[in-house]
């Protein structure tokens, strides 16, 4: 059953705690999906990012 249906049924049944619980579950689920998408987007960039390092034995003043 969808979150919206659960909320409507809880309102009709006069169960405010159930409404609150269902709303919190829906929000947590949505936030989780958004975070997952952002991590995938950021991770994809990190995996394709190329880091140039100095050739072996040819060091300069920086740390790479």
Secondary structure as GFF3:
##gff-version 3
##sequence-region A 1 64
A	DSSP	alpha_helix	3	12	.	.	.	ID=ss1
A	DSSP	alpha_helix	16	48	.	.	.	ID=ss2
###
